[in-house]
Amino acid sequence: MKRISFAEFGGPDVLRLVEAEEPHAGPGRIRIAVRAAGVNPVDWRVREGQVLTAHPIELPAGVGLDAAGVVDEVGEGVEGVEIGDRVFGEGSGTYAESAVLSAWARMPDGLTFEEAAGYPSVVETALRVIREVGVRPGQTLLVSGASGGVGSAVLQIARDRGVTVIAVAGAANQDYLWGLGALATTYGEGWVERVRGLGPVDAALDLAGSGVIRELVELTGDPQKVISIADLDAPKLGVRFSGTAGSVPDALAEAVGLIARGKLHIPVEKSYPLAEAATAHADSRAGHARGRRVIVV
């Protein structure tokens, strides 16, 4: 089978499309014929060697956590899923023609494989950081870097829970954020004052790692009311860095429910063929996404 692999840490140019042996589903796992794989910032952070403590790997290594596809092998002890089922979930080495998943759910009706591949990690992350930051119905959550996959999920989940969201993102994404029900404003000079003009802030999330931790602490008045998933230096300012996933199966189950109720939709901004994974990583690292980027297999 074909897969994307890298044999050394570095920039997007270390990614190679190679021939590899097909993986097999061990106990408690399933294998899918991959139709699409989600592109996440953690993918290029792993490729750069940034997060080896949380994601230890042996080189050469595959790339990718999220995927959607068709089940073609079921491991020992697995129940409730059959060969031929359309599923989405999380595993390893998903930028490939075949991948093994450790967590999965049946794809909701109406989703394409490309759309489904964009949900697993971002929904788990969104649910986790909303829980960890402790925002409650009736309160206001400030989200910096709000237009990407995690931000899109946070905005919709928070709104469904009765939380007001103030979203900060680039000028090109303002209409998109307003369309998701957020009070939106831009970065740039005076952004803190613009946020204050939209109302008091009870909690804040840094999803972009754009160097705004001090301002988020200033706006909330308490570093314990701020969480980052993107700034590795956040703990130096007393802010929690959330990088350890919770229950992915539970997150997928909640995602299925939200999608079925019409409360969650994450658009695919751009799709890339497997051979252009390096371009997908470069674009992801540059930021400014509106929704998700995915690899089509």
Secondary structure as the mmCIF struct_conf table of DSSP 4:
data_model
#
loop_
_struct_conf.conf_type_id
_struct_conf.id
_struct_conf.beg_label_comp_id
_struct_conf.beg_label_asym_id
_struct_conf.beg_label_seq_id
_struct_conf.end_label_comp_id
_struct_conf.end_label_asym_id
_struct_conf.end_label_seq_id
STRN STRN1 LYS A 2 PHE A 6
BEND BEND1 ALA A 7 GLU A 8
BEND BEND2 GLY A 10 GLY A 11
HELX_RH_3T_P HELX_RH_3T_P1 PRO A 12 VAL A 14
STRN STRN2 ARG A 16 GLU A 19
HELX_LH_PP_P HELX_LH_PP_P1 GLU A 21 PRO A 23
TURN_TY1_P TURN_TY1_P1 PRO A 27 GLY A 28
STRN STRN3 ILE A 30 GLY A 38
HELX_RH_AL_P HELX_RH_AL_P1 PRO A 41 GLU A 48
TURN_TY1_P TURN_TY1_P2 GLY A 49 GLY A 49
BEND BEND3 GLN A 50 GLN A 50
TURN_TY1_P TURN_TY1_P3 LEU A 52 ALA A 54
BEND BEND4 HIS A 55 HIS A 55
BEND BEND5 LEU A 59 PRO A 60
STRN STRN4 ALA A 61 GLY A 62
BEND BEND6 LEU A 65 LEU A 65
STRN STRN5 ASP A 66 VAL A 74
TURN_TY1_P TURN_TY1_P4 GLU A 76 GLY A 77
BEND BEND7 GLY A 80 GLY A 80
TURN_TY1_P TURN_TY1_P5 ILE A 83 GLY A 84
STRN STRN6 ARG A 86 SER A 92
BEND BEND8 TYR A 95 TYR A 95
STRN STRN7 ALA A 96 ALA A 96
BEND BEND9 GLU A 97 GLU A 97
STRN STRN8 SER A 98 ARG A 106
HELX_LH_PP_P HELX_LH_PP_P2 MET A 107 PRO A 108
TURN_TY1_P TURN_TY1_P6 ASP A 109 GLY A 110
HELX_RH_AL_P HELX_RH_AL_P2 PHE A 113 ALA A 117
TURN_TY1_P TURN_TY1_P7 GLY A 118 GLY A 118
BEND BEND10 TYR A 119 TYR A 119
HELX_RH_AL_P HELX_RH_AL_P3 PRO A 120 VAL A 133
TURN_TY1_P TURN_TY1_P8 GLY A 134 GLY A 134
TURN_TY1_P TURN_TY1_P9 PRO A 137 GLY A 138
BEND BEND11 GLN A 139 GLN A 139
STRN STRN9 THR A 140 SER A 144
BEND BEND12 GLY A 145 GLY A 145
TURN_TY1_P TURN_TY1_P10 ALA A 146 SER A 147
STRN STRN10 GLY A 148 GLY A 148
HELX_RH_AL_P HELX_RH_AL_P4 GLY A 149 ASP A 160
TURN_TY1_P TURN_TY1_P11 ARG A 161 GLY A 162
STRN STRN11 THR A 164 ALA A 169
HELX_RH_3T_P HELX_RH_3T_P2 ALA A 171 ASN A 173
HELX_RH_AL_P HELX_RH_AL_P5 GLN A 174 GLY A 179
TURN_TY1_P TURN_TY1_P12 LEU A 180 GLY A 181
STRN STRN12 LEU A 183 THR A 186
BEND BEND13 GLY A 188 GLY A 188
TURN_TY1_P TURN_TY1_P13 GLU A 189 GLY A 190
HELX_RH_AL_P HELX_RH_AL_P6 TRP A 191 LEU A 198
BEND BEND14 ASP A 202 ASP A 202
STRN STRN13 ALA A 203 ASP A 206
BEND BEND15 ALA A 208 ALA A 208
BEND BEND16 SER A 210 GLY A 211
HELX_RH_AL_P HELX_RH_AL_P7 ILE A 213 THR A 220
BEND BEND17 GLY A 221 GLY A 221
HELX_RH_3T_P HELX_RH_3T_P3 PRO A 223 LYS A 225
STRN STRN14 VAL A 226 SER A 228
BEND BEND18 ILE A 229 ALA A 230
TURN_TY1_P TURN_TY1_P14 LEU A 232 ASP A 233
HELX_RH_3T_P HELX_RH_3T_P4 ALA A 234 LEU A 237
TURN_TY1_P TURN_TY1_P15 GLY A 238 GLY A 238
HELX_LH_PP_P HELX_LH_PP_P3 VAL A 239 VAL A 239
STRN STRN15 ARG A 240 PHE A 241
BEND BEND19 THR A 244 THR A 244
HELX_RH_AL_P HELX_RH_AL_P8 VAL A 248 ALA A 260
TURN_TY1_P TURN_TY1_P16 ARG A 261 GLY A 262
STRN STRN16 VAL A 268 PRO A 273
HELX_RH_3T_P HELX_RH_3T_P5 LEU A 274 GLU A 276
HELX_RH_AL_P HELX_RH_AL_P9 ALA A 277 ALA A 286
BEND BEND20 ARG A 290 ARG A 290
STRN STRN17 GLY A 291 GLY A 291
STRN STRN18 ARG A 292 VAL A 296
#
